[in-house]
Amino acid sequence: MDPETVHRRRWVILGIMSLSLVITLLNNVTVNVALPELSKDLGADNTELQWIMDAYVVVFGGLLLVMGALGDRFGRRHALLLGLAIVGLVSALTAQYATTSEQVISARAMMGLGAALVMPATLSVIVVVFPPDERGKAVGVWVGMAGVGAPIGLLVGGWAVESFDWRAVFWINPPIIAVAMLLTVLLVPNSRDEQERPMDPVGAALSVAALGSILYAIIEGPSLGWGSKEVMGLGALGLMLTVVFVRWERRADYPMLPIEFFLNRGFTLGLVAISLAFFVMFSFMFTQMLHFQLVRGHSAFDAALRFLPLPLGLMPMAANSDRFCERFGSNNVVAFGLALIGAAMMIFTTVDSNTEYVLLALIFFLIGMGMGLTMAPSTTMVMDSIPHDKAGVGSATNDASREVGGAFGIAIVGSAVNEIYQRKMVVPEGLEVHSGIVLESFPAAMQIGADLLSQGNAVGLELMENAKFAFVEGMTGAAAVSALVAIINAILVKLYMPRRSIPDVVEDGV
């Protein structure tokens, strides 16, 4: 495909890449709302339900760097098409034939592999297709679609489960993927590292083992205990492998991820900003699904609807962030975005179970605005800091920082919520036999309370009210942690992130 044709089609290509991106993000969250149905239909226990969610995240996050490097080496369009095909085929087979939780877990792991091919390819294609003067705008649109993905996933998942059953969650993928693949074949150019450098199999293996170990430890920390042998061992292994990976990449003739990239402040601070922003966003969305469903009594679909102010704030800010950066400097725009997130979380610390939704909607909107102003300039800064022949790896590093930050956020904030909940929770007299599970799990406390109430036992109502109060106290207390993270991040960005990215210097190899 000649350069002129590519340039003429660049905005259409951006739309195709955004559609492919949304597919991967949908799969990250849609299955969450189907967990109760999966439990009933397949007899999945809590551990199996946890792995239905986590198998996708661990495989996706662990393979990102490798799949990004493969896209650079063999062609980003090829990587995109292969990834979409894997996700679509596995989704269809799962929807049609899965009869056990083990099959669903395996399917989710395979879908994570496909998504790890898709997501780096989408951003790297955009970076290659758009000239430097339009790249910030294009990345802003891509980030806006990334922000839409999770709320849409919750909405679609809630609708599918309520209207049909859990299998409908998997049937959503194939038709959308078929359209994305057809458009990719017809309109998207292939791009790759023209130097055809040898692969780095040792670096690839180390990155998979390091990222996989770290993600697994983070995800399992709240349930197994941060001091458990398994979590401590895997966390230590992940950190050790990270050190080995860095040492290997510094000495390798053809490193998968050149470590000197991290000497560039734009690259490093961009990744830090992305990681910590998703620390806040993912943890907030996690607590709010419980808040809306269990405290306020909304269905999964109705709860998802209440997230819509977030993408409504995110999309216009992300799409116009390049203009703000041109006028005020990237560091100031990102710092302001993070400060908005911090301010929103501080407002959230004042929320209780009777707070009007109008205030909650405002908080969601402010967080969305902050995410848009943070994510788009940070992503542009990261991608402009590296040469185009490493666009796939750069994109994968960007995506990995998002996954690790989000996993950390859910784990740490979730642990903080649980700790405060256990301190504040008062078990009513006569229910001492249930005290262990009631103190350990807010959803379990609500279920026991509902069962008792249905039997005409008024203590059930007292249990539910006490559990709601304790959870809200934990939720708002943990919000202060998120606010602190966002504000510290804002200060770091303001002081150390460059005002401008300079893509032409990097591309010239300087």
N, C-alpha and C positions, 0 to 999 in steps of 0.2 A: 504494500500500500504506500503510495507516494506521500511525501510530507505535506503537500498542499491539501490533499484529500483528508488526511488526518487532522490538519488544522481546522478545516471547514467543519468536520464532524465532532470536534472536541467536546462541545457541550452535550451532544447526544451520548458520546462515550461516557461522560461524567454521569449521566442519568443511568446508564447500564451498570456502571461500577457501583453507584449508590444502591440500585436494586439488589445487586449481588451482596453488598455489605449488609443490607437490612435482613437478607435471608439468614446470614450467619448469626446475627444478633437475635432474630426471632427465636432461633433454636436454643439460644442461651437461656431463655426465660419461659417460653410457652409451656414446656413440660411441667414447670413448677405448679401451675394451677391444676394440672391433671393428676397430681400425686394421690389425693384421696381416692379417685376412681381407680388408679393403678393398684392401690392397696387393696381395695375391695375385689377387683376383678382377678388379679393375679396372686393375691395373698402375700404381697410384699411386706416384709417387716420394716422397722425404722431404718436399720442399716442398709437394706436394699434400696429403700426410697432415697436415702442419702446418696448412694452411689449412682442411682439413676440421674440425679442432678450433677454429681461431681465428676463422673466419668468423662463427660463432654468437656468440662473445664480443664481437668488435669491433662488430657490428651491434647486439647487445643492449645493451651498455654505452653505445654512442654515441647510441642513440635513447631511452634511458630518460627523460630530462627532457622531451623533446618528447611522448612518449606519455603520460607522467603528466599533462602540461598538457592534452592532448587529452581525457583522461578527466575532468579537472575541468570542462572546457568543455562537452563533449557528453554526458557521463554515464559513470560508472565501470562500471556493468553492461554498457553497450554496448561499452566498450573491452575488458572482460574476455571477452565473448562473441566479439567479432571476433578478438581475439588467440588464443583457444582454437581457433577455426575455422581460422585460418591454420596453426597448428602441426599440427592434426590432418589437414587436407587435404594439406599439403605432405609430411607424414610418410608418408601412404598412397601418394601419387604416387611418392615416392622409393623406397619399398619395392617397389612394383610395377613401375616402369618405368626406374629409373636404371641406366645401363650404362657411364657414364664418371665419372671423379673430378670433372670440371668440373660435372657435373649435381649430384653430391652436395654440392660446395662451395656452389653456388647455393642448393640446398635448405636447407643449414644457415644461410645468410645470411637466407633468408626465415623460417625458424623463429626466428631471433634477433629479427627484427622482431615476430613474433607474441608472443614471450616478453616483449618490451619493453612491449607493451600489457597483458599479463596481470599481471606481478609488481607494478607500482605500484598497479594496481586492487585487488588482494587486500588489501593493507595499508590503503589509503585507505577501502575499504568497512568494514573492521573498526573503524577509528577513528571513522567516522561512526555506525555501528550501536550501539556500546557506550558507555554513560555513563562519565564520567570515573572513577568509583569502581571500575569493572570493567575499564577499558581496559588497565591494567597486566597483569592476569591473561590477558586475551585476546591481547595482544601476546606474552606469554610463551609461550602455546601455539603461536602462529604462528611464533615464533622456534624453538621446539622442533621443529616440523615442517620448518623450513628446515634445521636441523641434521641431520635424518634423511635429507633429500633426496639428498645426495651419496653417503653410504654405500649407501643403497638403490639408487641409480643404478648404482653399481659392481657390486652384487650382481646386479641385474636384467640389466645388460649382459653380465656374465660368464656368467650362466645362459643367456641368449638365444643368445650366440655359440657356446658349447659345445654346446648342445642342437640348434641349427638352423644359421643362418649370419648374416652381418652384416645382412641385410634384416630379420631378426626384431627388431633394435634399433629400427627405425622402425615396425614393426607394433605395438609396445607402445602407442604413443600413441593411435591412433584410438579404441579402445573405452573407455579411461579418460576421454578428452576428451569423448566422447559422453555419458557419465554426468554429468560435471561441467557440461556445457552444459545438459542437461535440468534438473538440480537448480537451476542458476542462473536459468533462465527461470521455474521454478515458485516459487522461494523467496526469491531475492535481490532487494531493492529497488534501484531506480536512485537515484543521488544525483549532484549536480553543483553547480557554482558558480551559485547562483541569481541572482547579479548579471549574468551573461552578459557579462562583460567581453570586449573585443576580444582576439583572439589577438596574439601577439608573434612574427611570422614571422622578423624579423631575429634576435631572441634565440634562436629555435628553430634557425635555420641555424647560428648561431655555436656553440651548445652541441653540436650534432651534429659539426661540424667539429673543435672543440676536443677533445671526449671521444674521438672516433674517432682523431684523430692521436696523442693521448697513449697510448691503449690499444695502437694499432698499434706505436708506438715501443717501449713496454714489452715487448710480446710478442716482437717481432723482435730486441730488443737482445742476448739471449744467443746467438742463431744468427748474426746479421750482424756482431756486435761493437758494443759501446756507443760506440765512437769512429767507426763507419762514417758516411759522408755521409748515407745514407738515414735511419738512426736519429737522428743528431744533428739533421738537417734537420726531420724530422717532430716530434721532441720539442720543438725550438725553435718550430716552427709552432704546435703545440698550446698551449704556454705563452703565446705571443703572442696567439693567438685567445682564450685564457682571459681575459687582461687586457682585450682588446677587448670580450668578453662582459660582464665586470664593469662596465666603463665604460658600455656601452650600457644594461644593466639598471638602473643607477643613475639614468639620465636618462629612461628610457622611461616614458610615462604609465601603461601597463599591462604591467609587466614579467612575464615568464614565471616568473622566480625572484627575488623581491625580495631584494636584497643585504642589507638590514637584518636579515634572518633570522640572518645570521652574527654580528651583534652580540650575539645571545643566547648566553650561555655554554653553556646546556643544549643548544641546537641544534648549535653548533660542536664542543663537546667530545664530544657523543654521536656525531657523524660521525667524529671522529678515533678514538675508541675502537673503533667498528665497523670502520673501515678498517684499523687496525693489528692488530686481533684476527684479521681475515681474512688479513692479511699472513702471520701465523704459521700459521693453520689450512690455507690453501690450499697453501702451500709445504711444510708437513709432510706433507699427504696426497700431494702430488706425489712427494716423495722416498720415502715409504713404499711406494707401489705398485712402484717400482723395487726397493726393499729386499726386499720380500716375494717378488717374482717372480724377480728375477735373482740375488740373494744367497742367499735361503733356498729357492728352487726351487718356490714355490707356483704353482698356476694362478691365472688372473685371478679366478675365482670364490672360490677358497680365500683369496686375498689380501684380497678384499673382505670376507669373513667376519671377518677379523681386525681390521677397523675397527669392529666392532659395539660394543665398549666405549665408543667416543666418543659415539654418540647415547644410549647407556644412561646416561651421565653428564650429557649435555646436557639431555635432555628434562625430568627432574624438577626440575633447577635453574632452567631457564627458566620452567616452569609455576608455580613457587613463588617466583620472584624478587620479585614484587610484595609479598609478605609480608615478605621480608627488607628490601626498600627502606623499607617502612613503619616497621620497627623500627630499622634501622641507618642509613638514608639512602642515596639512590641512588649518591652519589659513593663511599661506603665499600664498597657491594656490588660496583660495577663495578671499583673498584681491587683488591678482594680477588680477583675473578674473573681479572683480568689478572695478578695476582701468582701465582695458581695455574697459569696457563698458563706464566708465566716459570719457575716452580719445576719444572714437568713437563719443560720443554725443557732445563733445567739437568741434571736426572736423565738425560735422553736423551743428553747428552754423554758419559756413561760406558758407553754401549751398544757392544758389538762383535758380530761375526757369530755368536758362540756364546751370546749372552745368551738366557736362557729367555724364552718368550713371556709368562709371568706378569708379568714386569717391564714388558714392552712394553704389555700390556693395562692395567696400572696407569697408565702414562703416558697412554695414550689416554683412559682414564676421567677422569683429572685434567684433561686438556685439554678434554674434553667438559663437565665441571663448570664450568671457568673460562669456556668459551664461553657456556654457559647464563646464568651470572651476569653476563656482560658484555653480551651481545647484547640480551636482553630489556629491561633497564632503560635501556640506551642508546637503543634504538629508541623506547621509550615517551617518553623525554626529548626526542628529536628531534620526534616527532609531536605532543607536547603543547606544543611551543614555537611552533607555527604555527597560524593560523586554519583552520577546517575547509574553507573554500572553496579552500584550497591543499593539501588533503590528498594529492591525486594527485602534485603536484610535490614535496611533502615526502617522500612515500614513494619517489618516483623518485630524489631526492637521496640518501636512505638507501641505496637499492639501488646507485646509482652508486658511492658510497663503498666498498661491499662489493666491487664488481667491480674498481675501480681498486686497492684494497688487496690483493685476491687476486692480480691480475695482477702487481703490484709484487713481492709475496712470491715467486711462482714465478720471476719473472725474476731478482731479486736473489739469493735463496737458491740458485736453480739455478746462477747464475754463480759464487757462492761455492763450491758443491759442485764444479763443474767445475775451478775454479782449484786447489783443494786436491787433487782427484783427479789432475790433471796433474802436480803437484809430487811426489805420493807414488807415482805409477805407475811401476813398473820393467818395461820391455819385455825379455823373456827374449832371450838371445843366439840369433841365427839368425832372428829375426823382425823385423829392422830394416826390411825392406820394408813391413811393416804398421805401423810405429811411428806414422805420421801419424794414421791413422784410429783406432788403438788409444788414443792419447793424447787424441784429440778426443772419443771417444764410448765410454762405459762399456758400453752395450748392444752396440755393434759389437765391442768387445773380447771380450765374453762369447760372441758368435756365432762369431767367428773361432776362439776357443779350443775351443768345442764341435765345430766342423768339423774342426779338427786332431785332436782326441781321437777322433772317429769314424773317422779315417783311421789310427788307431793311433799317432799322434805324441804322446808324453808331454809335449812342450813345451806342448801345448794346455792341459793341466791346470795347469801352472805359470802360464801366462798368465791363466787364469781365477781362480786363487787370488790372484795379484797385483792383478788388477782389482777383485776383491771387497774386498780389504784397502784399496785406495786409495779406492774409493767410500765405504766405511763411514767412513773417516777424514774424507772430505769431508762426508758426511752429518752426522756428529756435530759437526764443526767449525762447520758452518753453523747447527746448532741453537743454538750459543752466540750467534750473531747474532740469531736469533729470540727467545731468552731476553732479550737486552738490549733489543730493541724492546718486548717485553711489559712489562718492569719500568719503563722510561722512561715508557711509556704509563700505567701504574698510578700513578706519581708525579704526572703531569700531572692525571689524573682526580681523585685524592685532593685535590689542592691547589685546583683551579679549577672542577670540575664542581659545580653546585648540589646540595644535599642533596635537594631536592624539586622536581618539576615542578609548575607551577601552570596547569593547562589552563583553568580558569575565567577567569583574568586575560587570557590570550591571546585566548580566544573572545569576550571583551567588547571586544576591540580595544585594550586598554591596552598 
